[in-house]
Each structure stands twice: as structure tokens, then as C-alpha cells.
Amino acid sequence: MMSKIEKAIEYYFFKSNELKEFVNSNNNLSIEKIIECGEELAILEHKITALEVAKEN
């Protein structure tokens, strides 16, 4: 059975991949949208890292 931390990691990993796919599949994104997506991706990656550390402890 997956713990809540593992479920959260899986969710944030999915959202991260979804965001990367969105940016990579669009050829006409504005600079502002690319920056916004980059900021969201940084937040998601930070959450994933924090949850992985919490899982180890």
C-alpha cells in the first residue's frame, strides 16, 4: 500500500511531466508563459525533492 508521501510524489511527478510536455509541444508560447511554466516547474521539483527527503526519514 502506498503511503501519502508516495502518492504526493507520484502526483507532483505527473504534474511536472505534464507541464514539461505542454512547454515542449507548443511552438508559439510567449516569453512570459515560458517563464511562468518554469517557475511552476521549479516549485513542483522542490516539492518532489522535499517529499523524497521526508520519505527517507
C-alpha positions as CSV (number, residue, x, y, z in Angstrom):
1,M,0.0,0.0,0.0
2,M,1.3,3.4,-1.0
3,S,1.9,6.0,1.7
4,K,0.5,9.5,1.5
5,I,4.1,10.7,0.8
6,E,4.5,8.3,-2.1
7,K,1.1,9.3,-3.5
8,A,2.0,13.0,-3.3
9,I,5.4,12.3,-5.0
10,E,3.6,10.5,-7.8
11,Y,1.1,13.3,-8.2
12,Y,3.7,16.1,-8.4
13,F,5.9,14.0,-10.7
14,F,2.8,13.6,-13.0
15,K,2.1,17.4,-12.9
16,S,5.8,18.1,-13.6
17,N,5.8,15.8,-16.7
18,E,2.5,17.3,-17.8
19,L,4.0,20.8,-17.6
20,K,7.2,19.8,-19.5
21,E,5.1,18.2,-22.2
22,F,3.0,21.3,-22.5
23,V,6.0,23.6,-23.0
24,N,7.8,21.2,-25.4
25,S,4.8,20.7,-27.6
26,N,4.0,24.4,-28.1
27,N,5.9,26.4,-30.6
28,N,4.2,29.7,-30.0
29,L,4.5,30.4,-26.3
30,S,5.2,33.9,-25.1
31,I,8.3,34.6,-23.1
32,E,6.0,35.3,-20.1
33,K,4.3,32.0,-20.4
34,I,7.6,30.1,-20.6
35,I,8.9,31.9,-17.5
36,E,5.6,31.2,-15.7
37,C,5.8,27.5,-16.6
38,G,9.5,27.4,-15.5
39,E,8.6,28.9,-12.1
40,E,5.8,26.3,-11.7
41,L,8.2,23.6,-12.6
42,A,10.7,24.8,-10.1
43,I,8.1,24.7,-7.4
44,L,7.0,21.2,-8.3
45,E,10.6,19.9,-8.4
46,H,11.2,21.5,-5.0
47,K,8.1,19.7,-3.6
48,I,9.2,16.4,-5.1
49,T,12.7,16.8,-3.5
50,A,11.3,17.7,-0.1
51,L,8.9,14.7,-0.2
52,E,11.7,12.3,-1.2
53,V,13.7,13.5,1.8
54,A,10.8,13.2,4.1
55,K,10.2,9.6,2.8
56,E,13.8,8.6,3.6
57,N,13.5,9.9,7.1
